[in-house]
Amino acid sequence: MVEVILKMPGQPDSPLSIPPGQYQVGSSEAVPIQLPFVGVSKLHCVLQTSESTLRIADLGSSNGTYLNGQRVGREFVNVPADSDIEIGSVHIRVGAIRTETGSVHTISAPPPAAPADSEQQFKSSILAVSGIPMSARPLVQEIKKQAHSELLVRLNMKRLALNSVSENDLEEKARTTIHEILNELSIPLPEGVTQEKIENELYHEAIGLGPLEDLISRDDITEIMVNGPDNVYVEHKGVLYKTDTAFADDHQVLAAIERIVSPLGRRIDESSPMVDARLKDGSRVNAIIPPLSLVGPSITIRKFAKTPLTVENLISYGSITAEIAHFLDVCVKIRKNILISGGTGSGKTTLLNILSGYLPAKERIITIEDAAELQLRQEHLVRLESRPANIEGKGEVTIRDLVRNSLRMRPDRIVIGECRGGEALDMLQAMNTGHDGSLTTIHANSPRDALARLETLVLMAGFDLPLRAIREQIASAISIIVQINREKDGSRKVVCVSEITKMEGDIITMQDLFTFQQDGWSEDGRLLGHFEPTGAIPTFIEDIRRANLDLDISMFTPPKKSGMRGSV
């Protein structure tokens, strides 16, 4: 903690305690330490403090910054205790530099650094993406704001003159312009930050999706979450991390959203503050802006691998066994309707994509989704996507509309990305009227919960159906429920494969065929366990034999439990 006394013209001395951080000083309202006095430039200098040091650098001010009578340059210099800093007509008298808190007045700026242990714990959750230290981010953002304003002016003029040039030439021109602007700026760069890094961020903000570009390009990042301009989180190997990257301001986040939704004919503004879209590679995007979002514009991106995962990948990850995968392959081929159940981010769509790969190429397949995510490779494929209402509230096409329409398109198989409304009733009716072998997903935490949620979704169709009639439809339509969970260590596992057998009274009866048994945790925090059959045999085993498909019935035999024998 650094103790200083502000000596301002016409005002009494004001003691301050400056917590660790980096603060711009000037007469502008946008800087953390505002000094609206004679001789103080809008962006005058920058103070950098830690628990034991104070450093200062000039930001190209017109009247200069002086330390003990010596003019300070653009490079940071150390400020010893009992020093005098002159900023225009303002003097800052530096007192003691101490580590304990307890201040007379605190500057409105970033909070004090946490104690060493908790600070280290916080830093361990930061994923380095941009390569710019968190402490330097405020100054980098200030540099980018100034450069971006100038870039808009210069680049727009060049675009008017270069309407006929190729995209590559325009990109090269943008990089050249950014380089020229940063060379003209007189703000010193903080430690650990190169001009090349700032140029790269500015280029992405001007031409692409800003900080999202680096995140999207990384194959080891599966989800991207933007909570306002300064908080960008990602899922990396199944674990959430905050990143060291950030947008310049809310306008930059909005610009990224506009670049995503505009090519798709979607729009986002105060009258329509939510939007679902997708990137060129098929990744799903959701955006929501103020006034609905109180933290600023928010973006959530569910990334898809450039190369779709295969069943071999899931087996190598320990998400499923070869025996379970083979059994599900056989179920698809004998046209059993399969429901994939799981929570958000558990891998339902990935598993649906893999099971869809088992569909015969000679059959006509129709996929129905909110945002097109499935990556089927069959040739005879029709992909349908729902559409939201336009600005006048008209033109909406729901999943349910598409399900109804698909029945007139002579489908052999219907694959619905997710059941989340009244389309569940139409789906069940289709499965019970000649469209066997269909696939879909649902949000639920267990196979039994999936049945309860399916009942609720059927009731959302708007018909006052008896509960028994709904359950009879479900028991007749669905054959297999595959439960997939996201575990605490970030791994995804098929924890249960269940078969719906029949109705007993008003209850749908089920039997588990395969389950995942947890054995414990490894030293590095990974979940340990194994898959095993329960001993139950599918009721449709004769259907498999009649189809002349290879399925070893011994896969349903549970392992023998080892025990101790004693004598009496």
C-alpha positions in Angstrom: 0.0 0.0 0.0 1.4 3.4 -1.0 0.5 6.5 1.1 0.5 9.8 -0.8 -0.8 13.4 -0.2 -2.4 15.3 -3.1 -1.6 19.0 -3.1 -4.1 20.6 -5.4 -4.5 24.3 -6.1 -7.2 26.0 -4.1 -8.0 22.9 -2.1 -6.8 21.4 1.2 -4.3 18.6 1.1 -6.0 15.2 0.5 -4.3 12.0 1.8 -4.7 8.9 -0.3 -3.8 5.2 0.0 -3.1 3.6 -3.4 -3.7 -0.2 -3.5 -1.6 -2.4 -5.8 -2.5 -2.0 -9.4 -2.0 0.2 -12.5 -3.8 3.6 -12.8 -3.9 6.2 -15.5 -3.7 9.8 -14.2 -5.2 12.8 -16.1 -7.9 15.4 -16.5 -10.2 13.0 -18.5 -13.3 11.6 -16.7 -12.4 8.2 -18.2 -9.2 7.7 -16.1 -9.1 6.1 -12.6 -7.3 9.1 -11.0 -8.9 12.3 -12.4 -7.1 15.6 -11.8 -9.1 18.4 -13.5 -6.5 21.2 -12.9 -4.4 23.5 -15.0 -1.5 21.9 -16.8 -2.9 18.3 -16.5 -3.3 16.6 -19.9 -6.4 14.3 -20.5 -4.1 11.3 -20.3 -1.0 12.6 -18.4 0.9 9.7 -16.8 0.5 6.2 -15.3 1.2 5.0 -11.8 2.1 1.3 -11.2 2.0 0.1 -7.6 2.7 -3.2 -5.9 3.0 -4.2 -2.2 6.4 -2.7 -2.0 7.1 -0.4 -5.0 5.7 2.6 -6.8 6.6 3.4 -10.4 5.6 6.1 -12.8 5.8 6.8 -16.6 4.7 9.8 -18.6 2.1 9.3 -21.3 3.2 12.0 -23.7 1.7 14.9 -21.7 2.2 18.4 -23.0 3.6 19.8 -19.8 5.5 16.7 -18.7 5.7 14.7 -15.5 8.4 15.5 -12.9 9.9 13.3 -10.1 11.9 15.3 -7.6 12.4 18.0 -10.2 13.6 15.6 -13.0 11.4 15.1 -16.0 10.1 11.5 -16.4 10.2 9.8 -19.8 7.9 7.1 -21.3 9.7 4.3 -19.5 8.7 3.4 -16.0 11.0 4.7 -13.2 10.9 3.8 -9.5 9.6 6.3 -7.1 11.3 6.2 -3.7 9.6 7.1 -0.4 9.5 10.8 0.6 9.4 11.9 -3.1 7.6 14.7 -4.9 5.7 14.1 -8.1 4.7 17.2 -10.2 1.7 16.8 -12.6 0.9 20.2 -14.0 -0.3 22.3 -11.1 -0.8 19.3 -8.9 1.9 17.9 -6.6 1.8 14.3 -5.2 3.8 13.9 -2.0 4.8 10.2 -1.6 4.9 9.0 2.0 5.5 5.5 3.3 5.1 2.4 1.3 3.6 -0.3 3.5 1.9 -3.6 3.1 -0.9 -3.4 5.7 -4.2 -1.9 4.7 -6.1 0.8 6.7 -6.3 3.9 4.5 -7.7 7.4 5.0 -9.2 7.4 1.5 -9.1 4.9 -1.3 -9.0 5.6 -5.0 -11.9 4.2 -7.1 -9.9 1.7 -9.0 -9.2 -2.1 -9.1 -9.4 -3.8 -5.7 -6.3 -4.4 -3.6 -4.4 -7.6 -4.3 -5.4 -10.6 -2.3 -3.0 -12.2 0.2 -0.3 -14.3 -1.4 -1.9 -17.7 -0.9 -5.3 -16.7 -2.2 -3.8 -14.7 -5.0 -1.8 -17.7 -6.2 -5.0 -19.8 -6.0 -6.8 -17.1 -8.1 -4.0 -17.0 -10.7 -4.1 -20.7 -11.1 -7.6 -20.4 -12.5 -6.5 -17.9 -15.2 -5.9 -19.5 -18.6 -3.2 -17.6 -20.6 -4.6 -16.9 -24.1 -3.5 -13.4 -25.1 -0.1 -13.5 -23.4 -0.9 -10.0 -21.8 -0.5 -9.9 -18.0 -3.7 -9.1 -16.1 -2.0 -6.2 -14.4 -1.2 -4.7 -17.8 -4.7 -5.2 -19.3 -6.1 -1.7 -18.2 -3.3 0.2 -19.9 -3.5 -2.0 -23.0 -7.3 -1.4 -23.2 -6.6 2.4 -23.0 -4.1 2.1 -25.9 -6.5 0.1 -27.9 -9.3 2.6 -27.4 -7.2 5.4 -28.7 -5.9 3.4 -31.6 -9.3 2.0 -32.5 -10.9 5.5 -32.8 -8.2 6.5 -35.3 -8.5 3.1 -37.1 -12.2 3.6 -37.8 -11.5 6.9 -39.5 -8.6 5.8 -41.6 -9.8 2.3 -42.5 -13.3 3.5 -43.6 -11.7 6.0 -46.0 -9.5 3.3 -47.5 -12.5 1.0 -47.8 -14.3 3.6 -49.9 -11.3 3.8 -52.2 -10.7 0.0 -52.2 -14.2 -1.4 -52.9 -12.9 -3.6 -55.7 -9.8 -5.0 -53.9 -9.6 -8.6 -52.7 -10.2 -9.6 -49.1 -6.6 -10.5 -48.7 -5.5 -7.0 -49.8 -8.0 -5.4 -47.5 -6.7 -7.4 -44.6 -3.1 -6.5 -45.4 -4.1 -2.8 -45.6 -5.8 -3.1 -42.2 -2.7 -4.5 -40.6 -0.5 -1.8 -42.2 -2.8 0.9 -40.9 -2.9 -0.5 -37.4 0.9 -0.7 -37.4 1.2 3.0 -38.4 -1.3 4.2 -35.8 0.5 2.4 -32.9 3.8 3.8 -34.0 2.3 7.3 -33.8 0.9 6.8 -30.3 3.2 8.1 -27.6 1.9 5.8 -24.8 4.6 3.5 -23.3 3.9 -0.2 -23.4 3.7 -2.0 -20.0 6.2 -4.7 -19.2 5.6 -8.1 -20.9 3.5 -6.5 -23.7 4.8 -6.2 -27.2 3.4 -4.0 -29.9 2.8 -7.1 -32.1 0.4 -8.5 -29.5 -1.6 -5.2 -29.4 -1.6 -5.0 -33.2 -3.0 -8.6 -33.4 -5.8 -7.8 -31.0 -6.7 -4.6 -32.9 -6.7 -6.4 -36.2 -9.1 -9.1 -34.9 -11.4 -6.3 -33.5 -11.4 -4.4 -36.8 -11.8 -7.4 -39.2 -12.9 -10.4 -37.1 -14.5 -11.2 -33.8 -12.0 -9.6 -31.5 -10.7 -11.8 -28.7 -13.0 -14.6 -29.8 -10.7 -15.2 -32.8 -7.9 -16.7 -30.7 -10.3 -18.7 -28.6 -12.1 -20.2 -31.6 -8.9 -21.2 -33.2 -7.8 -23.3 -30.3 -8.9 -26.9 -30.5 -8.5 -27.5 -26.8 -11.3 -25.0 -25.9 -14.8 -26.4 -26.1 -16.9 -23.5 -24.8 -16.5 -19.7 -24.7 -18.5 -17.5 -22.3 -18.3 -13.7 -22.5 -19.8 -12.0 -19.4 -19.4 -8.4 -20.5 -16.2 -6.9 -22.0 -13.8 -7.7 -19.1 -14.8 -11.2 -18.2 -14.1 -13.9 -20.8 -14.3 -17.5 -19.6 -13.7 -20.8 -21.4 -14.0 -24.5 -20.9 -10.6 -26.2 -21.3 -10.5 -29.9 -20.9 -13.8 -30.0 -19.1 -12.8 -27.3 -16.6 -13.9 -23.6 -16.5 -11.2 -21.0 -16.6 -11.1 -17.2 -16.7 -8.8 -16.0 -19.5 -6.4 -13.1 -19.6 -8.1 -11.7 -22.7 -10.8 -9.0 -22.8 -12.8 -6.8 -25.2 -12.1 -3.0 -25.3 -15.7 -2.1 -24.2 -19.3 -3.0 -24.7 -19.3 -1.7 -28.2 -16.6 -4.2 -29.2 -18.7 -7.1 -27.8 -21.7 -5.8 -29.7 -19.7 -5.5 -32.9 -18.6 -9.2 -32.6 -22.2 -10.2 -32.1 -23.3 -8.3 -35.2 -20.6 -9.9 -37.3 -21.9 -13.3 -36.2 -25.6 -12.8 -36.7 -25.7 -10.5 -39.7 -24.7 -13.1 -42.3 -27.6 -15.3 -41.0 -30.2 -12.7 -41.5 -30.6 -12.4 -37.7 -30.6 -9.1 -35.7 -30.0 -8.0 -32.1 -31.0 -4.7 -30.5 -33.0 -3.4 -27.6 -36.3 -4.5 -29.2 -34.9 -8.0 -29.9 -32.1 -8.5 -27.2 -31.7 -12.2 -27.6 -30.5 -14.3 -30.5 -29.4 -17.8 -31.4 -27.0 -18.2 -34.3 -24.1 -20.3 -35.4 -20.5 -19.8 -36.7 -19.3 -20.9 -40.1 -18.0 -24.2 -38.6 -21.4 -25.0 -37.1 -20.6 -23.9 -33.6 -23.7 -22.8 -31.7 -23.9 -19.2 -30.5 -26.3 -17.5 -28.0 -26.1 -13.8 -27.4 -28.1 -11.5 -25.0 -27.6 -7.8 -24.4 -28.8 -5.1 -22.1 -31.4 -4.3 -20.8 -31.9 -8.1 -20.2 -28.2 -8.7 -19.4 -27.1 -6.6 -16.4 -23.3 -7.3 -16.9 -23.2 -6.0 -20.5 -23.4 -8.0 -23.7 -23.1 -11.7 -23.1 -22.0 -14.4 -25.6 -22.0 -18.1 -25.2 -20.4 -20.3 -27.9 -20.6 -24.1 -27.9 -17.7 -25.0 -30.2 -17.5 -28.0 -32.4 -14.4 -29.9 -33.2 -13.1 -29.3 -36.7 -13.0 -33.1 -37.1 -16.1 -34.6 -35.6 -15.5 -37.0 -32.7 -15.9 -40.7 -33.5 -17.0 -43.6 -31.4 -13.3 -44.6 -31.2 -12.6 -41.2 -29.6 -15.3 -41.8 -27.0 -13.9 -45.2 -26.2 -10.3 -43.9 -25.8 -11.6 -41.1 -23.5 -13.3 -43.6 -21.3 -16.8 -42.2 -22.1 -18.1 -45.5 -23.3 -17.0 -49.1 -23.9 -16.7 -50.9 -27.3 -19.4 -53.3 -26.1 -21.9 -50.6 -25.3 -21.2 -48.8 -28.5 -21.7 -52.0 -30.5 -25.0 -52.6 -28.7 -26.2 -49.1 -29.6 -25.1 -49.7 -33.2 -27.3 -52.8 -33.3 -30.2 -50.9 -31.8 -30.0 -48.3 -34.5 -29.9 -50.8 -37.2 -33.0 -52.8 -36.0 -34.8 -49.4 -35.9 -35.2 -49.0 -32.1 -36.1 -45.4 -31.1 -33.4 -44.0 -28.8 -33.6 -41.1 -26.4 -30.3 -39.5 -25.2 -30.7 -37.9 -21.8 -28.2 -35.6 -20.0 -27.5 -32.2 -18.5 -26.2 -29.1 -20.1 -22.8 -29.6 -21.7 -22.8 -33.4 -21.0 -22.2 -34.3 -24.6 -25.8 -35.2 -25.7 -25.3 -33.7 -29.2 -21.9 -35.3 -29.6 -23.4 -38.8 -28.8 -26.4 -38.1 -31.0 -24.0 -37.2 -33.9 -22.1 -40.5 -33.4 -25.3 -42.7 -33.2 -26.6 -40.9 -36.3 -23.5 -42.2 -38.1 -24.9 -45.7 -37.6 -28.0 -44.9 -39.8 -27.9 -46.8 -43.1 -26.8 -44.7 -46.1 -29.7 -46.1 -48.2 -32.4 -44.5 -46.0 -33.8 -41.0 -46.2 -32.9 -39.1 -43.1 -34.4 -35.8 -42.0 -32.7 -33.8 -39.2 -34.6 -31.0 -37.3 -32.8 -28.6 -35.0 -33.0 -25.1 -33.5 -29.5 -24.3 -34.6 -27.9 -26.7 -37.1 -25.3 -28.6 -35.1 -25.4 -32.2 -36.3 -22.7 -33.3 -38.8 -24.1 -36.3 -40.5 -22.2 -37.7 -43.5 -25.0 -39.7 -45.2 -25.8 -38.6 -48.8 -29.6 -38.9 -48.6 -30.0 -36.2 -45.9 -32.4 -33.3 -45.5 -31.5 -30.7 -42.8 -34.2 -28.5 -41.4 -33.7 -25.6 -39.0 -36.3 -23.6 -37.1 -36.7 -19.8 -37.5 -37.5 -17.1 -35.0 -40.1 -14.4 -35.6 -39.1 -11.3 -37.5 -39.2 -7.7 -36.1 -43.0 -7.6 -36.6 -43.5 -10.9 -34.7 -44.3 -12.9 -37.8 -42.6 -15.7 -39.7 -41.7 -17.9 -36.8 -41.3 -21.6 -37.7 -41.0 -23.8 -34.6 -39.5 -27.3 -34.1 -43.0 -28.6 -33.9 -43.9 -27.1 -37.3 -40.9 -28.8 -38.8 -41.7 -32.2 -37.2 -45.2 -32.0 -38.7 -43.9 -31.0 -42.1 -41.2 -33.7 -42.0 -43.9 -36.4 -41.9 -45.0 -35.3 -45.4 -41.4 -35.6 -46.7 -41.3 -39.4 -46.8 -38.7 -39.9 -44.0 -37.2 -43.2 -43.1 -35.6 -41.7 -40.0 -36.2 -38.5 -38.1 -33.4 -37.0 -36.0 -34.5 -34.2 -33.7 -31.6 -32.2 -32.1 -33.5 -31.7 -28.8 -37.0 -32.0 -27.5 -37.9 -29.0 -25.4 -41.6 -28.3 -26.1 -44.8 -29.5 -27.6 -43.0 -31.2 -30.5 -42.5 -34.2 -28.1 -46.1 -35.2 -28.8 -45.6 -35.1 -32.5 -42.4 -37.0 -32.2 -44.0 -39.8 -30.2 -46.8 -40.1 -32.7 -44.4 -40.3 -35.5 -42.4 -43.0 -33.7 -45.7 -45.0 -33.2 -46.9 -44.6 -36.8 -44.1 -46.1 -39.0 -41.1 -43.9 -38.3 -39.1 -46.4 -36.2 -35.4 -45.9 -35.6 -35.7 -42.2 -34.8 -33.3 -40.4 -32.4 -33.5 -37.3 -30.2 -32.1 -35.8 -27.0 -33.7 -34.4 -23.8 -32.5 -32.5 -20.7 -32.7 -34.8 -17.7 -30.5 -36.1 -14.9 -31.5 -39.8 -15.0 -33.5 -42.1 -17.3 -36.5 -42.0 -14.9 -36.3 -38.1 -14.9 -36.2 -38.2 -18.7 -39.6 -40.0 -18.7 -41.1 -37.5 -16.3 -39.8 -34.6 -18.4 -41.1 -36.2 -21.6 -44.6 -36.3 -20.0 -44.3 -32.6 -19.1 -43.3 -31.7 -22.7 -46.2 -33.7 -24.2 -48.6 -31.7 -21.9 -47.0 -28.5 -23.3 -48.5 -29.4 -26.7 -51.8 -27.9 -25.4 -54.0 -31.1 -25.3 -55.6 -32.2 -22.1 -54.5 -35.9 -22.4 -54.8 -38.4 -19.6 -51.5 -39.2 -17.9 -51.9 -42.9 -18.6 -52.4 -42.2 -22.4 -49.2 -40.2 -22.4 -47.3 -42.9 -20.7 -48.6 -45.6 -23.0 -47.4 -43.5 -26.0 -44.0 -43.1 -24.4 -43.7 -46.8 -23.5 -44.7 -47.8 -27.0 -42.5 -45.3 -28.8 -39.2 -45.2 -26.8 -37.1 -48.4 -26.6 -33.7 -47.2 -25.2 -32.7 -44.3 -23.0 -28.9 -43.5 -22.9 -27.9 -41.3 -19.9 -24.8 -39.3 -20.3 -23.3 -37.2 -17.5 -20.6 -34.6 -17.2 -18.6 -35.6 -14.1 -16.9 -33.3 -11.6 -13.5 -33.8 -13.3 -14.9 -32.5 -16.5 -15.1 -36.0 -18.2 -18.2 -37.2 -20.0 -19.5 -40.7 -19.4 -22.4 -42.8 -20.5 -23.5 -43.7 -16.9 -26.5 -45.8 -17.8 -28.2 -47.6 -20.8 -31.8 -48.5 -19.9 -34.6 -50.3 -21.8 -38.2 -49.4 -21.5 -40.0 -52.7 -21.1 -43.7 -52.3 -20.7 -46.5 -50.7 -18.6 -47.5 -52.1 -15.3 -50.7 -50.3 -14.2 -49.9 -46.6 -14.6 -46.2 -47.0 -14.3 -43.6 -47.4 -17.1 -41.2 -50.2 -16.2 -37.5 -50.0 -17.1 -34.5 -52.2 -16.7 -30.8 -51.0 -16.7 -28.7 -53.0 -19.2 -25.3 -51.2 -18.5 -24.2 -48.9 -15.8 -21.0 -47.0 -14.8 -19.6 -47.9 -11.4 -17.3 -45.4 -9.7 -14.2 -46.8 -8.0 -12.7 -43.6 -6.6 -10.4 -40.8 -7.6 -6.9 -40.7 -8.9 -4.1 -38.6 -7.4 -4.5 -36.0 -10.1 -8.2 -35.7 -9.5 -9.5 -37.9 -12.2 -12.6 -40.0 -11.8 -11.9 -43.8 -11.7 -14.5 -46.4 -12.5 -15.7 -49.1 -14.8 -18.6 -50.1 -17.0 -20.4 -53.3 -16.3 -23.6 -55.1 -17.5 -26.4 -55.6 -14.9 -27.3 -59.1 -16.2 -30.6 -58.0 -17.7 -31.2 -59.2 -21.3 -33.0 -56.9 -23.8 -36.5 -57.9 -24.4 -35.9 -57.5 -28.2 -33.1 -59.9 -28.4 -35.1 -62.0 -30.8 -35.4 -59.0 -33.1 -31.6 -58.9 -33.2 -31.4 -62.5 -34.2 -34.1 -62.2 -36.9 -32.1 -59.3 -38.4 -29.1 -61.6 -38.6 -26.9 -59.1 -36.7 -23.8 -60.1 -34.8 -24.3 -59.5 -31.1 -22.6 -61.7 -28.5 -25.2 -62.2 -25.7 -22.4 -62.8 -23.2 -21.8 -59.0 -23.1 -24.9 -58.8 -20.8 -23.3 -61.2 -18.3 -22.2 -59.3 -15.2 -18.7 -59.9 -13.9 -18.2 -62.4 -11.1 -17.8 -60.8 -7.7 -14.8 -62.1 -5.8 -15.5 -62.9 -2.2 -14.0 -64.6 0.9 -15.0 -68.1 1.8 -15.1 -69.2 5.4 -16.0 -72.4 7.3 -18.7 -72.9 9.9 
